[in-house]
Amino acid sequence: MEAAGTPAGTGRTAVVVGGGVSGLLAARTLARAGVRTTVLEASGAWGGCVGSHTVAGLTLDSGAESFATRSSAVADLAAELGIAGDIVAPNPGGAWVQLPDGPRELPRTGVLGIPANPWDPEVRRSLGLAGSLRASLDKLLPASLGTTAEATSVAALVRARMGRRVLERLVAPVVGGVHSADPDVLDIDMVAPGLRAGIRDHGSLAGAVAAQRGGAGRGGGQRSADGPAGAAAAAPAPGLQKAGSAVAGLRGGMHTLISALITELRGQGVTLLGGTRADSVERTAGGWRVSSGDSAHDAGLLVVAVEGPAAVGLLSGALPDLARLRPEAGPDVSLVTLVVDLPPLDARPRGTGVLVAPQSPGIQAKALTHATAKWGWLADQTGPGTHVVRLSYGRGDARHGAEARPEPRTDDELLEAALRDASTLLSVPVTAGDVVDWDVVRWGGALPFASLGHKGRVAEVRSICAADGTLAVVGGWLSGNGLAAIVADTPKQVRQLLS
């Protein structure tokens, strides 16, 4: 049977299931190696969490709006695609954190909110004298504390080395905003790789953070939200310039990266089939068959680039050992974008945005990004007095001891919550009459959830798939949340498949 959508002729062929960032990058790597490639995407849109939407006539990012510069992976990709000149830094000013007792500037020299210096003035203002004293004991503790167990949560490490106030007032807001997860169940080795090893190298958690921050842009630095709740991708939370995170964006929005990728893939002869859902996969004598409705796509190589539960569901028939490694679905996240006519926001009252501590009363959002305060190119488009504000909802398992509150569900409920929360977080009244236009984007389970022990499960998944020899599984649920992680990991996995 001739594979539908696959060019006829000799040579290697591949089918990629999923047209998000990881799927497009996988197709690019295959095509550059001379493999005839077909990409199947269930929706009609490409790029997944790096998408776009139009609000008030503005083409805006619907998900990730920045990328972490802890490595050069995204910048290198942009250069290869000819858009390196569009890389831009966010405006200075940094972000804030909303605490139960009010807003504070978020320290800029941290990783996941963990401070490099407990006595930094911004840190001390958030922690108080007692909190900074407790955090400073970290340098007196043995380097073995928190680094010997096979797997450790973010909360366990921070609580043991720096204490409860650092965890609740700095780390929980960042982790909840970026990863929509409770730090008690988040694997530190997945969300801040190398941090525990840094404790052993530098003698303290603060020292490890300082070393990573010093290496930002050279392979270190904070793992930032660059997905849709993260920003991200991240997430993805709304991609704040969080906790001193080193991030950058693209003039015109991160979605321009997807446009450039699609243009290159079409030029390479890659077949892109949108609105084509993979219903099942099965082995054939020549490799794999992917069934989609009444059609089938045959190829020698298969790359599965969808969320973890869907990936395992597709493959568990052919690879039964994967079934026990099926991950939990990520949290449902809603992103509310408001375009408002509100000149008081010209003063950027909360810098680039606000992360919300879970215990903060009366606020349902987990993060707010003041996009026109963050990106000069966007402020130039809107002009004075007109502002773009994005609020993220859906903490998932991110309460960290806070009382559970019902999440807004419908579009109208989300708009009402966004107006109320924006008014509180920005300290400027935002009313329905100020709104020029608005939109809600929902990400159902799109954020990978790196629960405790996830690194080990990833290794098992990769081992099972590698043993097959004709299959690769890629995506944020394996590489870690965030565009930088996906861009670095996906080509590496596909090259291993080709070798």
Stockholm file with secondary structure:
# STOCKHOLM 1.0

chainA/1-499         MEAAGTPAGTGRTAVVVGGGVSGLLAARTLARAGVRTTVLEASGAWGGCVGSHTVAGLTLDSGAESFATRSSAVADLAAELGIAGDIVAPNPGGAWVQLPDGPRELPRTGVLGIPANPWDPEVRRSLGLAGSLRASLDKLLPASLGTTAEATSVAALVRARMGRRVLERLVAPVVGGVHSADPDVLDIDMVAPGLRAGIRDHGSLAGAVAAQRGGAGRGGGQRSADGPAGAAAAAPAPGLQKAGSAVAGLRGGMHTLISALITELRGQGVTLLGGTRADSVERTAGGWRVSSGDSAHDAGLLVVAVEGPAAVGLLSGALPDLARLRPEAGPDVSLVTLVVDLPPLDARPRGTGVLVAPQSPGIQAKALTHATAKWGWLADQTGPGTHVVRLSYGRGDARHGAEARPEPRTDDELLEAALRDASTLLSVPVTAGDVVDWDVVRWGGALPFASLGHKGRVAEVRSICAADGTLAVVGGWLSGNGLAAIVADTPKQVRQLLS
#=GR chainA/1-499 SS CCCTTSCCSSSCEEEEECCBHHHHHHHHHHHHTTCEEEEEESSSCSBTTSCEEEETTEEEESSCCCEECSSSHHHHHHHHTTCGGGEECCCTTCCEEEETTEEEECCSSEETTEESCTTSHHHHHHHHHHHHHHHHGGGGSCTTTTTSSSCCBHHHHHHHHTCHHHIIIIIHHHHHHHHSBCTTTBBHHHHSTTHHHHHHHHSSHHHHHHHHHHTBTTTBSCCCCCBSCCCCBTCCCCCCCGGGCCEEEETTCTHHHHHHHHHHHHHTTCEEEETCCCCEEEEETTEEEEEETTEEEEESEEEECSCHHHHHHHHTTTCGGGGGGCCCCCCCEEEEEEEEECGGGGGCTTTTEEEECTTCTTCCCSEEEEHHHHCHHHHHHHCTTEEEEEEEECCSBCCTTCCCCCCCCSHHHHHHHHHHHHHHHHTSCCCGGGEEEEEEEEESSCSCCCBTTHHHHHHHHHHHHHHHSSEEECSHHHHCSSHHHHHHHHHHHHHHHHC
#=GC SS_cons         CCCTTSCCSSSCEEEEECCBHHHHHHHHHHHHTTCEEEEEESSSCSBTTSCEEEETTEEEESSCCCEECSSSHHHHHHHHTTCGGGEECCCTTCCEEEETTEEEECCSSEETTEESCTTSHHHHHHHHHHHHHHHHGGGGSCTTTTTSSSCCBHHHHHHHHTCHHHIIIIIHHHHHHHHSBCTTTBBHHHHSTTHHHHHHHHSSHHHHHHHHHHTBTTTBSCCCCCBSCCCCBTCCCCCCCGGGCCEEEETTCTHHHHHHHHHHHHHTTCEEEETCCCCEEEEETTEEEEEETTEEEEESEEEECSCHHHHHHHHTTTCGGGGGGCCCCCCCEEEEEEEEECGGGGGCTTTTEEEECTTCTTCCCSEEEEHHHHCHHHHHHHCTTEEEEEEEECCSBCCTTCCCCCCCCSHHHHHHHHHHHHHHHHTSCCCGGGEEEEEEEEESSCSCCCBTTHHHHHHHHHHHHHHHSSEEECSHHHHCSSHHHHHHHHHHHHHHHHC
//
